Amino acid sequence: MTEDRKNLMTRTLSGAVLAVAIVGSLLWSPWSFGAVLALLVAGGMYEFYTLAEKRSSRPQRVLGIAVALALFGLNAVVTRGVAGIGFESALLGALALLLLMVPVLLVCELYRKNDDPMAAVGTTLLGILYVVLPMICLFHIASAGGKGWDWNPRAALGYILIIWANDVFAYLVGRKLGRHKHFSRHSSNKSWEGFFGGVAGAVAVGLAAAWWFGGSLWAWGGLALAAAATGVLGDLTESMFKRAAAVKDSGDLMPGHGGVLDRFDAVLLSAPFVAVYLLLCRYVFDVALFC
């Protein structure tokens, strides 16, 4: 067996395992989906802080990951509710954690004997904003697709399929027809042909989801456009971080795919835009993904 064939099989197998874990947990229950996302938050935060350390920064790794997991857990409680914990209590807990996060980081930095405390606190905060907030948005997307706020995994499933379609079509079209470079400073492989191919594939999958789920073509088409356009920028953003750290992959958690940041780079930038888009559809345009 050739080395290329072996790498392809490894990449396919690890990708299939990841897809089963994500889709399976999403369809099983909000708590199983939340547990998988929490693991991705921890892995993504660890990788981001490792990249920062390669740039001679010293983020507060343990405290940053703990705060990220606490924020994600409290938001899951706010969304779904837990017996014995009221909505107001969970919400106040999340707000209190956010308010105290910066002063606690500053106090901890006093005892670290760090030559660049501003960089340390800045990278610690950036890791939280870059990784955990998009994962919170992804969790909320599964509750924002209809007229109400009940758990509806079809919305998040459609979004995930759109992101994957964008990635696959951009790769295939770019490899076959790519001539004009898109953003060579951060990614020499990206082309405008691949970008538009990915957008077209994403919109096609979005419209297919509208037909399959019996939803609004306009709402799903707009979601696909928002996810595809911002997902590409997520890929470029992560490439920017990796290039600054002089590494090829953010980690090696998933053989053939790299780390959590490598696999979910498009989600990390597009999920907040998609969440805001769904809020606008609900409160401004009175349009829902599902009738």
VMD Tcl script that draws the C-alpha trace (Angstrom):
set ca {
  {0.00 0.00 0.00}
  {1.40 3.39 -1.00}
  {1.95 6.13 1.57}
  {-0.66 8.40 -0.11}
  {-3.26 5.65 -0.02}
  {-2.50 4.91 3.62}
  {-2.85 8.61 4.52}
  {-6.15 8.79 2.64}
  {-7.52 5.79 4.53}
  {-6.39 7.27 7.84}
  {-7.99 10.61 7.03}
  {-11.23 8.95 5.89}
  {-11.48 6.74 8.98}
  {-10.80 9.52 11.48}
  {-13.19 11.82 9.60}
  {-15.92 9.17 9.74}
  {-15.43 8.71 13.48}
  {-15.64 12.48 14.01}
  {-18.79 12.75 11.87}
  {-20.50 9.93 13.79}
  {-19.57 11.54 17.12}
  {-20.85 14.99 16.12}
  {-24.03 13.95 14.29}
  {-24.82 11.09 16.66}
  {-24.53 13.25 19.77}
  {-26.59 16.01 18.14}
  {-29.44 13.67 17.28}
  {-29.30 11.84 20.62}
  {-29.95 14.73 23.01}
  {-28.87 18.28 23.85}
  {-26.80 16.95 26.74}
  {-24.79 14.51 24.62}
  {-24.19 17.24 22.03}
  {-23.15 19.64 24.78}
  {-20.73 17.05 26.21}
  {-19.03 16.59 22.82}
  {-18.79 20.35 22.31}
  {-17.30 20.74 25.80}
  {-14.55 18.27 24.86}
  {-13.90 20.25 21.68}
  {-13.76 23.48 23.71}
  {-11.12 22.01 26.02}
  {-9.09 20.63 23.10}
  {-9.35 23.83 21.07}
  {-8.34 26.00 24.02}
  {-5.32 23.79 24.72}
  {-4.22 24.04 21.08}
  {-4.70 27.81 20.93}
  {-2.61 28.37 24.05}
  {0.07 26.06 22.64}
  {0.20 28.21 19.49}
  {0.48 31.33 21.67}
  {3.36 29.82 23.63}
  {5.26 29.23 20.40}
  {5.14 33.02 19.99}
  {6.75 33.41 23.43}
  {3.48 34.36 25.13}
  {2.55 32.76 28.45}
  {-1.26 32.52 28.64}
  {-2.89 31.31 31.83}
  {-3.68 27.92 30.35}
  {-5.41 26.20 33.27}
  {-7.52 29.19 34.31}
  {-8.44 29.98 30.69}
  {-9.67 26.44 29.99}
  {-11.55 26.32 33.31}
  {-13.31 29.62 32.59}
  {-14.17 28.48 29.05}
  {-15.72 25.23 30.27}
  {-17.62 27.05 33.02}
  {-19.01 29.57 30.52}
  {-20.06 26.81 28.13}
  {-21.65 24.77 30.91}
  {-23.58 27.74 32.30}
  {-24.86 28.65 28.84}
  {-26.01 25.06 28.33}
  {-27.90 25.32 31.61}
  {-29.45 28.64 30.53}
  {-30.56 27.09 27.24}
  {-31.95 23.78 28.45}
  {-32.53 24.26 32.18}
  {-31.54 21.82 34.90}
  {-33.70 20.54 37.72}
  {-32.97 22.58 40.84}
  {-31.19 25.38 38.96}
  {-33.44 28.16 37.77}
  {-32.94 30.06 34.54}
  {-32.27 33.33 36.37}
  {-29.66 31.73 38.62}
  {-27.78 30.21 35.72}
  {-27.86 33.45 33.75}
  {-26.64 35.49 36.71}
  {-23.86 32.96 37.24}
  {-22.68 33.32 33.63}
  {-22.74 37.13 33.85}
  {-20.88 37.11 37.15}
  {-18.21 34.84 35.69}
  {-17.75 37.18 32.73}
  {-17.53 40.25 34.97}
  {-14.96 38.66 37.28}
  {-12.88 37.02 34.56}
  {-10.66 40.01 33.69}
  {-9.84 41.12 37.26}
  {-9.13 37.51 38.29}
  {-6.75 37.10 35.34}
  {-4.98 40.33 36.30}
  {-4.63 39.30 39.94}
  {-3.24 35.89 38.92}
  {-0.77 37.62 36.62}
  {0.68 39.51 39.60}
  {2.13 36.26 40.93}
  {3.50 34.79 37.68}
  {6.73 36.82 37.26}
  {5.95 37.25 33.57}
  {8.01 39.60 31.39}
  {4.99 40.45 29.19}
  {1.83 40.36 31.33}
  {-0.25 42.23 28.75}
  {0.41 39.57 26.09}
  {-0.33 36.80 28.60}
  {-3.69 38.25 29.67}
  {-4.55 39.20 26.07}
  {-3.92 35.72 24.66}
  {-5.77 34.12 27.58}
  {-8.85 36.24 26.83}
  {-8.54 35.82 23.06}
  {-8.52 32.04 23.44}
  {-11.80 32.21 25.35}
  {-13.42 34.52 22.80}
  {-12.07 32.63 19.79}
  {-13.01 29.11 20.90}
  {-15.78 28.98 23.48}
  {-18.14 31.72 22.22}
  {-18.55 30.12 18.75}
  {-19.20 26.73 20.39}
  {-21.88 28.37 22.55}
  {-23.40 29.81 19.36}
  {-23.34 26.37 17.73}
  {-25.19 24.93 20.72}
  {-27.78 27.71 20.50}
  {-28.29 27.24 16.74}
  {-30.04 23.97 17.53}
  {-32.65 25.97 19.47}
  {-33.14 28.89 17.09}
  {-34.50 27.42 13.88}
  {-38.23 27.66 14.44}
  {-40.85 29.97 15.87}
  {-40.09 28.77 19.38}
  {-36.90 27.94 21.26}
  {-37.34 24.19 21.69}
  {-34.45 21.87 20.92}
  {-34.42 21.26 17.16}
  {-31.29 19.37 16.02}
  {-32.24 19.78 12.35}
  {-31.08 23.41 12.39}
  {-27.60 22.58 13.71}
  {-27.42 19.48 11.50}
  {-28.20 21.53 8.40}
  {-25.60 24.13 9.39}
  {-22.91 21.47 9.93}
  {-23.68 19.84 6.56}
  {-23.46 23.25 4.88}
  {-20.03 23.87 6.43}
  {-18.79 20.45 5.32}
  {-20.19 20.96 1.81}
  {-18.47 24.33 1.56}
  {-15.16 22.75 2.54}
  {-15.49 19.81 0.13}
  {-16.67 21.80 -2.89}
  {-14.06 24.51 -2.34}
  {-11.34 21.86 -2.28}
  {-12.59 20.01 -5.36}
  {-13.27 23.08 -7.49}
  {-10.09 24.82 -6.36}
  {-7.96 21.79 -7.13}
  {-9.48 21.36 -10.59}
  {-10.04 24.96 -11.72}
  {-8.13 27.15 -9.25}
  {-6.09 29.81 -11.06}
  {-6.54 33.10 -9.19}
  {-5.19 33.17 -5.63}
  {-7.58 34.31 -2.95}
  {-5.37 35.17 0.02}
  {-1.86 33.92 -0.65}
  {-0.38 35.75 2.35}
  {-2.01 33.29 4.77}
  {-2.97 30.33 2.55}
  {-1.29 29.71 -0.79}
  {-3.80 26.98 -1.74}
  {-6.93 29.14 -1.62}
  {-8.34 30.40 -4.94}
  {-11.31 32.51 -6.00}
  {-12.57 29.60 -8.09}
  {-12.52 27.38 -5.01}
  {-14.24 30.08 -2.95}
  {-17.17 30.40 -5.36}
  {-17.32 26.64 -5.82}
  {-17.60 26.22 -2.06}
  {-20.33 28.87 -1.81}
  {-22.28 27.22 -4.63}
  {-22.00 23.80 -2.98}
  {-23.03 25.22 0.39}
  {-26.10 26.97 -1.05}
  {-27.08 23.78 -2.89}
  {-26.94 21.83 0.36}
  {-28.83 24.61 2.14}
  {-31.65 24.48 -0.41}
  {-31.64 20.69 -0.21}
  {-31.99 20.96 3.58}
  {-34.95 23.33 3.13}
  {-36.62 20.80 0.84}
  {-35.80 17.80 3.04}
  {-36.83 19.46 6.33}
  {-39.81 21.26 4.82}
  {-38.45 24.71 5.64}
  {-38.08 28.12 4.03}
  {-35.89 28.20 0.90}
  {-35.03 31.85 1.50}
  {-34.04 31.32 5.14}
  {-31.89 28.28 4.39}
  {-30.31 29.93 1.34}
  {-29.36 32.97 3.41}
  {-27.97 30.76 6.17}
  {-25.83 28.90 3.62}
  {-24.47 32.16 2.19}
  {-23.63 33.50 5.64}
  {-21.97 30.24 6.71}
  {-19.97 29.77 3.50}
  {-18.66 33.34 3.22}
  {-17.59 33.60 6.86}
  {-16.41 29.99 7.06}
  {-13.69 30.73 4.49}
  {-12.51 33.63 6.66}
  {-12.37 31.24 9.61}
  {-10.04 28.97 7.65}
  {-7.81 31.93 6.81}
  {-7.83 33.18 10.41}
  {-6.59 29.86 11.74}
  {-3.96 29.74 8.98}
  {-2.80 33.17 10.16}
  {-2.34 31.89 13.71}
  {-0.50 28.76 12.53}
  {1.79 30.72 10.24}
  {2.67 33.08 13.09}
  {3.51 30.04 15.26}
  {5.41 28.37 12.36}
  {3.44 25.10 12.54}
  {1.54 23.07 9.94}
  {-1.27 21.85 12.21}
  {-2.70 23.16 15.46}
  {-2.53 19.64 16.96}
  {-2.61 15.93 16.21}
  {-5.82 14.85 17.93}
  {-7.42 13.64 14.67}
  {-5.06 11.65 12.40}
  {-5.04 13.09 8.88}
  {-6.98 16.19 9.96}
  {-4.74 17.82 12.56}
  {-6.25 19.30 15.68}
  {-9.58 20.70 16.82}
  {-8.79 24.16 15.44}
  {-7.84 22.66 12.07}
  {-11.10 20.77 11.76}
  {-13.44 23.40 13.18}
  {-11.79 26.60 11.92}
  {-14.77 27.45 9.70}
  {-17.23 26.92 12.56}
  {-15.23 29.16 14.91}
  {-15.82 32.21 12.74}
  {-19.11 31.40 11.03}
  {-21.19 30.17 14.01}
  {-21.55 33.66 15.59}
  {-22.62 35.13 12.22}
  {-25.14 32.33 11.67}
  {-26.51 32.72 15.21}
  {-26.99 36.48 14.66}
  {-28.56 35.75 11.25}
  {-31.11 33.43 12.86}
  {-31.91 36.05 15.50}
  {-32.50 38.64 12.76}
  {-34.73 36.20 10.90}
  {-36.76 35.62 14.03}
  {-37.10 39.11 15.45}
  {-36.68 41.44 12.45}
  {-37.82 39.59 9.33}
  {-40.20 37.12 11.00}
  {-38.81 34.25 8.93}
  {-37.99 30.83 10.35}
  {-36.00 27.88 9.01}
  {-38.96 25.63 9.75}
  {-42.59 26.46 9.13}
}
mol new
graphics top color blue
foreach p $ca { graphics top sphere $p radius 0.5 }
foreach p [lrange $ca 0 end-1] q [lrange $ca 1 end] { graphics top cylinder $p $q radius 0.2 }
display resetview
